[in-house]
Amino acid sequence: MALAHHYRILGLRTGASFDDVKLAYRNLARLYHPDLNPGNDQAKERFIQATQAYEALAAALPKVAVPGRSPQSSVPSKPQAPPANSPQASARSQTQIPETQTPKPAPAAETKLENTSTVQPVPGGSPVDQNLKVTSFETLRHLLSHQRFPRAVALVEGLAQRFPEDPEVRQWHAITYYRWGHDLLNQGNLKKAEACLKKACRVDPHNKSLGQAIQQGFQRLAQLSQNSVA
């Protein structure tokens, strides 16, 4: 079976490092382990799939990091801006930036999870459930702050299945899809952005503040679509 399939099961992009694979598997194992989901055949199957994917990728990927390199070292660094009085800066200031490339504002405060400091109790949940929710939320905040959206979606999808009646998890679920859709709009991936925005709307349709942000996303999507046609 192709490695890309195993990456998808773990919610990762093809080519992710072994450290990313290990972390993604650990998060999914917490959600779907049979001991935490007695009698849930669907969770058991997801756990088996995640385990098989992890084992396949662990056998195929190098596990020893290059000394002196951090996991982020392979990410290209952002180019330094030229000095203000340089010829390059002058030429750049005289170049008109197309509207579709103009930097867009970050998501509104109501779509942010990174600054949230408290997690509400799981309705009718056990201490184990609450610990799982808190741990998963910390991981979700980390993934969103680093724009690792496929992994964030995989994590929050598992949470939504585990705690289907938890309104706070439902909000996280919708926000995660909205944030991914917002990022996809910035990249110009309009078709996938539309799918993410629609998913966010379906997951938490009664969240008014998030709903306003989603509608703004749809308006921007329509504008970008018109520009691409023109």
VOBA-1610 file (N, C-alpha, C; in pm, whole numbers, padded with zeros to 5 digits, always signed):
BEGIN
Met+00084-00120+00000Met+00000+00000+00000Met+00088+00125+00000Ala+00050+00225-00076Ala+00132+00345-00090Ala+00143+00417+00043Leu+00261+00477+00066Leu+00282+00551+00190Leu+00187+00669+00202Ala+00148+00727+00089Ala+00057+00843+00093Ala-00073+00806+00164His-00120+00683+00146His-00242+00638+00212His-00224+00637+00363His-00109+00591+00409His-00083+00586+00553His-00071+00728+00610Tyr-00010+00817+00534Tyr-00005+00957+00579Tyr-00146+01013+00597Arg-00235+00984+00502Arg-00371+01038+00509Arg-00445+00985+00631Ile-00426+00859+00663Ile-00492+00801+00780Ile-00452+00875+00907Leu-00327+00917+00915Leu-00277+00989+01032Leu-00302+01139+01022Gly-00364+01183+00913Gly-00394+01325+00898Gly-00273+01409+00864Leu-00177+01350+00794Leu-00052+01419+00762Leu-00037+01437+00611Arg+00046+01534+00577Arg+00083+01550+00437Arg+00192+01450+00401Thr+00189+01403+00279Thr+00291+01309+00234Thr+00430+01370+00249Gly+00520+01294+00309Gly+00656+01342+00329Gly+00683+01395+00468Ala+00583+01392+00557Ala+00605+01439+00695Ala+00712+01353+00762Ser+00780+01413+00860Ser+00891+01344+00926Ser+00841+01235+01020Phe+00934+01153+01065Phe+00897+01047+01159Phe+00847+01106+01290Asp+00903+01217+01335Asp+00856+01281+01458Asp+00710+01324+01444Asp+00675+01377+01326Asp+00536+01415+01301Asp+00445+01292+01301Val+00493+01185+01240Val+00416+01061+01237Val+00392+01009+01378Lys+00495+01011+01458Lys+00484+00960+01595Lys+00385+01042+01678Leu+00391+01174+01663Leu+00301+01261+01738Leu+00157+01243+01693Ala+00136+01235+01561Ala+00000+01218+01509Ala-00059+01085+01556Tyr+00022+00980+01554Tyr-00027+00849+01600Tyr-00061+00853+01748Arg+00022+00918+01827Arg-00003+00926+01971Arg-00136+00996+01999Asn-00164+01103+01924Asn-00290+01176+01944Asn-00411+01089+01907Leu-00401+01019+01793Leu-00512+00935+01751Leu-00530+00815+01844Ala-00420+00760+01894Ala-00430+00647+01986Ala-00502+00686+02114Arg-00477+00809+02160Arg-00549+00856+02279Arg-00699+00862+02256Leu-00737+00897+02135Leu-00880+00911+02105Leu-00949+00777+02083Tyr-00882+00686+02015Tyr-00950+00566+01967Tyr-00909+00436+02037His-00825+00442+02138His-00780+00319+02202His-00901+00241+02255Pro-00907+00109+02229Pro-01022+00029+02272Pro-01049+00037+02423Asp-00946+00053+02504Asp-00968+00061+02649Asp-01047+00186+02687Leu-01038+00290+02603Leu-01111+00414+02630Leu-01244+00420+02557Asn-01267+00321+02469Asn-01391+00317+02391Asn-01451+00177+02392Pro-01485+00126+02509Pro-01536-00013+02517Pro-01665-00028+02437Gly-01668-00132+02354Gly-01788-00161+02275Gly-01804-00076+02151Asn-01710+00012+02123Asn-01720+00100+02006Asn-01636+00041+01893Asp-01704-00030+01803Asp-01633-00097+01694Asp-01569+00002+01598Gln-01633+00117+01579Gln-01578+00217+01487Gln-01447+00272+01541Ala-01443+00301+01671Ala-01320+00350+01732Ala-01210+00244+01726Lys-01248+00118+01747Lys-01151+00009+01740Lys-01090-00001+01600Glu-01175+00012+01498Glu-01126+00005+01361Glu-01033+00121+01329Arg-01069+00243+01377Arg-00983+00358+01354Arg-00848+00340+01424Phe-00851+00281+01543Phe-00727+00256+01616Phe-00639+00158+01540Ile-00700+00053+01487Ile-00624-00048+01411Ile-00563+00016+01286Gln-00643+00097+01215Gln-00592+00163+01094Gln-00475+00256+01127Ala-00491+00333+01235Ala-00385+00426+01274Ala-00258+00350+01312Thr-00274+00238+01383Thr-00158+00158+01424Thr-00087+00100+01302Gln-00164+00048+01209Gln-00103-00009+01087Gln-00031+00099+01007Ala-00092+00217+00999Ala-00029+00327+00925Ala+00100+00368+00993Tyr+00097+00378+01125Tyr+00218+00416+01200Tyr+00330+00314+01179Glu+00296+00185+01189Glu+00397+00081+01173Glu+00458+00083+01033Ala+00373+00105+00931Ala+00424+00109+00794Ala+00518+00228+00773Leu+00480+00344+00826Leu+00563+00462+00808Leu+00689+00454+00895Ala+00677+00396+01013Ala+00793+00383+01100Ala+00899+00294+01036Ala+00854+00194+00960Ala+00948+00105+00894Ala+01013+00171+00773Ala+00946+00272+00716Ala+00996+00332+00593Ala+01074+00461+00613Leu+01053+00527+00726Leu+01113+00658+00746Leu+01236+00652+00835Pro+01334+00740+00812Pro+01450+00748+00902Pro+01407+00802+01036Lys+01463+00748+01143Lys+01421+00784+01278Lys+01525+00866+01352Val+01643+00881+01293Val+01751+00953+01361Val+01765+01089+01297Ala+01748+01192+01375Ala+01759+01328+01322Ala+01903+01363+01293Val+01927+01452+01198Val+02062+01497+01168Val+02111+01585+01283Pro+02229+01558+01342Pro+02276+01636+01455Pro+02282+01785+01422Gly+02237+01864+01519Gly+02245+02008+01504Gly+02132+02068+01423Arg+02034+01983+01382Arg+01922+02036+01305Arg+01794+02015+01383Ser+01711+02115+01384Ser+01581+02106+01448Ser+01481+02057+01345Pro+01360+02008+01389Pro+01261+01963+01291Pro+01218+02071+01196Gln+01233+02199+01237Gln+01190+02307+01149Gln+01300+02353+01056Ser+01421+02292+01069Ser+01534+02344+00993Ser+01519+02323+00843Ser+01434+02226+00805Ser+01417+02201+00662Ser+01322+02300+00597Val+01253+02381+00680Val+01161+02479+00625Val+01239+02599+00576Pro+01222+02639+00451Pro+01298+02753+00400Pro+01270+02877+00482Ser+01376+02951+00513Ser+01359+03073+00588Ser+01304+03182+00498Lys+01233+03277+00560Lys+01176+03385+00482Lys+01286+03478+00435Pro+01279+03522+00311Pro+01382+03611+00260Pro+01380+03743+00335Gln+01499+03798+00358Gln+01511+03925+00425Gln+01474+04038+00329Ala+01401+04135+00382Ala+01364+04250+00300Ala+01486+04336+00273Pro+01500+04394+00154Pro+01615+04478+00124Pro+01607+04607+00203Pro+01721+04673+00227Pro+01720+04801+00298Pro+01630+04900+00228Ala+01577+04994+00309Ala+01477+05088+00256Ala+01533+05174+00144Asn+01664+05204+00149Asn+01722+05293+00049Asn+01790+05218-00065Ser+01769+05086-00074Ser+01834+05008-00178Ser+01758+05019-00308Pro+01825+04993-00423Pro+01755+04995-00553Pro+01641+04896-00558Gln+01661+04778-00491Gln+01555+04678-00494Gln+01430+04727-00425Ala+01449+04798-00311Ala+01333+04848-00238Ala+01263+04956-00318Ser+01339+05040-00386Ser+01277+05146-00465Ser+01194+05088-00578Ala+01252+04986-00644Ala+01178+04923-00754Ala+01052+04856-00704Arg+01063+04796-00585Arg+00948+04727-00530Arg+00836+04824-00494Ser+00875+04942-00443Ser+00775+05040-00403Ser+00700+05096-00523Gln+00763+05087-00642Gln+00699+05140-00761Gln+00615+05035-00833Thr+00618+04913-00783Thr+00542+04805-00846Thr+00408+04790-00778Gln+00302+04792-00853Gln+00169+04779-00797Gln+00141+04632-00771Ile+00098+04602-00647Ile+00067+04464-00610Ile-00076+04434-00651Pro-00098+04326-00726Pro-00235+04292-00766Pro-00323+04271-00643Glu-00452+04297-00659Glu-00544+04289-00546Glu-00548+04150-00486Thr-00541+04046-00569Thr-00551+03911-00519Thr-00428+03870-00439Gln-00316+03946-00447Gln-00197+03912-00372Gln-00180+04000-00248Thr-00273+04093-00225Thr-00263+04179-00109Thr-00279+04097+00018Pro-00188+04112+00116Pro-00200+04035+00239Pro-00335+04057+00305Lys-00394+03948+00353Lys-00524+03955+00417Lys-00509+03954+00568Pro-00604+04016+00640Pro-00595+04017+00786Pro-00609+03877+00843Ala-00554+03859+00963Ala-00563+03731+01031Ala-00708+03707+01074Pro-00745+03581+01104Pro-00880+03553+01150Pro-00917+03637+01271Ala-01047+03669+01284Ala-01093+03750+01395Ala-01073+03677+01528Ala-01086+03752+01637Ala-01059+03696+01769Ala-01148+03578+01801Glu-01276+03581+01753Glu-01368+03473+01787Glu-01333+03343+01717Thr-01240+03346+01624Thr-01197+03223+01556Thr-01061+03176+01606Lys-01011+03236+01711Lys-00881+03200+01767Lys-00897+03107+01885Leu-00813+03004+01892Leu-00809+02916+02008Leu-00678+02930+02085Glu-00578+02991+02020Glu-00444+02995+02081Glu-00440+03071+02213Asn-00530+03170+02230Asn-00527+03251+02352Asn-00624+03202+02459Thr-00697+03095+02429Thr-00790+03040+02527Thr-00713+02966+02636Ser-00750+02991+02763Ser-00674+02933+02874Ser-00753+02831+02953Thr-00884+02820+02931Thr-00965+02726+03008Thr-01038+02630+02915Val-01065+02511+02966Val-01140+02409+02893Val-01257+02367+02980Gln-01377+02371+02924Gln-01497+02337+02999Gln-01503+02185+03022Pro-01567+02143+03132Pro-01580+01999+03159Pro-01660+01928+03049Val-01626+01804+03025Val-01701+01722+02931Val-01839+01693+02991Pro-01948+01721+02922Pro-02081+01693+02977Pro-02098+01545+03011Gly-02113+01516+03139Gly-02131+01378+03182Gly-02007+01293+03169Gly-01892+01355+03148Gly-01769+01280+03126Gly-01698+01241+03254Ser-01605+01149+03242Ser-01524+01102+03354Ser-01397+01185+03363Pro-01321+01172+03473Pro-01191+01240+03480Pro-01098+01203+03365Val-01106+01078+03318Val-01024+01036+03205Val-01065+01114+03079Asp-01196+01129+03060Asp-01245+01206+02946Asp-01196+01350+02952Gln-01204+01410+03070Gln-01163+01549+03083Gln-01014+01566+03058Asn-00934+01472+03108Asn-00790+01478+03085Asn-00759+01465+02936Leu-00831+01376+02869Leu-00812+01359+02725Leu-00849+01487+02651Lys-00957+01550+02692Lys-01002+01673+02626Lys-00899+01784+02644Val-00848+01800+02765Val-00751+01907+02793Val-00623+01883+02713Thr-00574+01759+02715Thr-00451+01726+02643Thr-00467+01748+02492Ser-00582+01705+02440Ser-00607+01721+02297Ser-00619+01868+02259Phe-00678+01948+02348Phe-00692+02090+02320Phe-00556+02158+02312Glu-00466+02123+02402Glu-00331+02181+02397Glu-00262+02146+02265Thr-00280+02022+02222Thr-00221+01980+02095Thr-00286+02056+01979Leu-00418+02072+01984Leu-00489+02143+01879Leu-00443+02288+01869Arg-00427+02354+01981Arg-00378+02493+01979Arg-00240+02502+01916His-00154+02406+01949His-00019+02404+01892His-00025+02386+01741Leu-00108+02294+01695Leu-00118+02267+01552Leu-00172+02388+01476Leu-00273+02453+01532Leu-00329+02570+01465Leu-00232+02687+01463Ser-00160+02706+01573Ser-00066+02818+01577Ser+00047+02799+01477His+00076+02674+01442His+00181+02644+01344His+00123+02612+01206Gln-00008+02635+01190Gln-00077+02616+01063Gln-00063+02475+01007Arg-00068+02378+01094Arg-00066+02237+01053Arg-00211+02189+01046Phe-00281+02236+00947Phe-00425+02218+00943Phe-00470+02073+00919Pro-00408+01995+00830Pro-00455+01857+00813Pro-00447+01778+00944Arg-00340+01796+01019Arg-00328+01725+01147Arg-00429+01778+01248Ala-00453+01908+01247Ala-00552+01967+01338Ala-00692+01911+01307Val-00724+01899+01178Val-00854+01845+01140Val-00868+01700+01184Ala-00762+01621+01164Ala-00768+01480+01206Ala-00791+01469+01357Leu-00725+01555+01432Leu-00740+01551+01578Leu-00881+01591+01620Val-00932+01700+01564Val-01063+01750+01609Val-01176+01662+01558Glu-01157+01595+01445Glu-01257+01500+01398Glu-01270+01385+01499Gly-01156+01339+01549Gly-01160+01234+01651Gly-01227+01281+01779Leu-01199+01403+01821Leu-01263+01459+01940Leu-01414+01468+01921Ala-01457+01511+01804Ala-01600+01526+01778Ala-01671+01391+01783Gln-01604+01287+01738Gln-01663+01153+01745Gln-01667+01103+01889Arg-01564+01137+01965Arg-01557+01091+02104Arg-01655+01165+02194Phe-01671+01297+02170Phe-01759+01380+02254Phe-01863+01451+02165Pro-01957+01378+02107Pro-02050+01437+02011Pro-02147+01538+02073Glu-02167+01533+02205Glu-02262+01624+02270Glu-02192+01741+02337Asp-02063+01755+02319Asp-01989+01863+02384Asp-01992+01987+02294Pro-02060+02096+02337Pro-02069+02215+02251Pro-01934+02283+02230Glu-01845+02271+02328Glu-01714+02335+02313Glu-01632+02263+02207Val-01637+02131+02205Val-01568+02054+02102Val-01627+02086+01965Arg-01758+02103+01960Arg-01823+02140+01833Arg-01769+02275+01783Gln-01748+02367+01875Gln-01693+02497+01837Gln-01551+02482+01786Trp-01468+02404+01855Trp-01331+02381+01809Trp-01331+02320+01669His-01423+02227+01649His-01435+02157+01521His-01459+02258+01408Ala-01558+02346+01430Ala-01592+02445+01328Ala-01480+02545+01307Ile-01420+02591+01416Ile-01312+02690+01405Ile-01194+02631+01326Thr-01162+02505+01350Thr-01050+02443+01280Thr-01074+02442+01129Tyr-01195+02405+01089Tyr-01225+02406+00945Tyr-01225+02548+00890Tyr-01277+02644+00968Tyr-01275+02782+00921Tyr-01131+02831+00902Arg-01045+02801+00999Arg-00907+02847+00991Arg-00836+02787+00871Trp-00863+02660+00843Trp-00801+02596+00726Trp-00854+02660+00598Gly-00987+02686+00595Gly-01044+02751+00478Gly-00985+02890+00455His-00964+02964+00563His-00903+03097+00555His-00762+03087+00497Asp-00687+02988+00542Asp-00551+02971+00491Asp-00552+02930+00344Leu-00646+02846+00306Leu-00655+02803+00166Leu-00694+02920+00075Leu-00776+03011+00125Leu-00808+03131+00047Leu-00682+03213+00021Asn-00598+03225+00123Asn-00473+03299+00106Asn-00383+03233+00003Gln-00392+03101-00008Gln-00311+03028-00104Gln-00372+03026-00244Gly-00498+03069-00254Gly-00566+03065-00383Gly-00629+02933-00418Asn-00636+02842-00319Asn-00700+02712-00342Asn-00849+02726-00313Leu-00924+02780-00409Leu-01061+02823-00384Leu-01157+02705-00365Lys-01140+02599-00441Lys-01232+02486-00433Lys-01225+02420-00295Lys-01104+02396-00249Lys-01090+02332-00118Lys-01128+02428-00006Ala-01101+02557-00025Ala-01140+02657+00075Ala-01291+02658+00092Glu-01362+02652-00020Glu-01509+02651-00013Glu-01560+02529+00064Ala-01498+02412+00041Ala-01540+02291+00111Ala-01519+02306+00261Cys-01407+02367+00301Cys-01378+02384+00443Cys-01475+02483+00508Leu-01506+02591+00440Leu-01600+02690+00494Leu-01740+02629+00509Lys-01784+02551+00411Lys-01914+02485+00421Lys-01917+02386+00537Lys-01807+02315+00557Lys-01799+02220+00667Lys-01807+02294+00800Ala-01737+02405+00812Ala-01742+02484+00936Ala-01884+02531+00965Cys-01956+02570+00862Cys-02093+02618+00879Cys-02185+02504+00923Arg-02165+02386+00867Arg-02250+02271+00904Arg-02223+02224+01046Val-02098+02228+01088Val-02061+02173+01218Val-02122+02254+01332Asp-02117+02387+01321Asp-02165+02472+01430Asp-02250+02586+01373Pro-02370+02555+01322Pro-02449+02656+01251Pro-02508+02765+01340His-02511+02744+01471His-02574+02840+01561His-02474+02933+01629Asn-02348+02923+01592Asn-02245+03011+01648Asn-02245+03141+01567Lys-02305+03246+01625Lys-02326+03370+01549Lys-02194+03439+01515Ser-02105+03451+01613Ser-01980+03523+01587Ser-01896+03451+01484Leu-01886+03319+01495Leu-01812+03242+01395Leu-01884+03247+01262Gly-02018+03246+01266Gly-02095+03252+01142Gly-02067+03378+01062Gln-02048+03489+01132Gln-02014+03614+01063Gln-01879+03604+00993Ala-01782+03542+01063Ala-01650+03525+01002Ala-01658+03432+00881Ile-01740+03328+00891Ile-01755+03236+00778Ile-01818+03306+00659Gln-01920+03390+00684Gln-01983+03463+00575Gln-01884+03558+00508Gln-01799+03621+00586Gln-01694+03705+00528Gln-01602+03622+00439Gly-01575+03499+00484Gly-01493+03409+00403Gly-01560+03376+00271Phe-01691+03351+00274Phe-01763+03323+00149Phe-01763+03445+00057Gln-01777+03564+00115Gln-01774+03686+00034Gln-01639+03703-00034Arg-01535+03676+00040Arg-01401+03687-00018Arg-01380+03579-00125Leu-01434+03460-00100Leu-01426+03352-00198Leu-01493+03393-00328Ala-01611+03455-00318Ala-01681+03498-00439Ala-01601+03604-00514Gln-01539+03695-00439Gln-01460+03799-00504Gln-01339+03741-00575Leu-01271+03649-00509Leu-01155+03587-00571Leu-01194+03505-00694Ser-01310+03440-00686Ser-01357+03361-00800Ser-01385+03450-00920Gln-01447+03567-00895Gln-01473+03661-01004Gln-01344+03712-01065Asn-01245+03742-00978Asn-01117+03791-01028Asn-01046+03688-01114Ser-01059+03561-01074Ser-00991+03456-01152Ser-01057+03437-01288Val-01189+03457-01294Val-01260+03445-01422Val-01227+03563-01513Ala-01220+03682-01452Ala-01189+03802-01530Ala-01046+03795-01581
//
